[in-house]
Amino acid sequence: MLLRSHSSRSNCLRCDAHVPADFRRVHGDADDRAHRCPECDSWVRICEGSAAGKDVDTPDPQTSPARNAGEPWDGGLSG
């Protein structure tokens, strides 16, 4: 779980969770703001651009609760 912060610039614009500067720099928008984060979105959607505020094709786990963009990895080998 990500920690809460009092600085709005370092918080997710969707869920208000603290988002590290490196995450905001890599996945955020041009102003290094995170529109979504791992606390409120799936990594598949984040890698598609949801953290930068882009609309993505993968269903949103918040509006499609049974959707997690696939089964969670359990540490085992695939196949």
VENRA-V977409 format. One record per backbone hydrogen bond with DSSP energy under -0.5 kcal/mol. NH is the residue of the N-H (numbers start at 0). CO is the residue of the C=O. E is the energy in kcal/mol with one decimal. If there is no record, write none. Layout:
{{NH;CO;E} {NH;CO;E}}
//
This chain:
{{4;15;-0.5} {7;5;-0.7} {9;6;-0.9} {10;7;-1.4} {11;16;-2.8} {12;33;-3.0} {15;11;-1.5} {17;2;-2.0} {18;9;-3.6} {23;19;-2.2} {24;20;-2.6} {25;21;-2.3} {26;22;-3.2} {27;22;-0.7} {27;23;-1.2} {28;32;-2.4} {31;28;-2.2} {34;32;-0.6} {34;50;-3.0} {39;36;-1.4} {40;36;-1.5} {45;41;-2.3} {46;42;-2.8} {47;43;-1.1} {48;44;-0.7} {48;45;-1.1} {49;44;-2.3} {51;48;-1.0} {52;49;-1.5} {53;48;-2.1} {62;59;-0.8} {63;59;-2.2} {66;63;-2.6}}
//
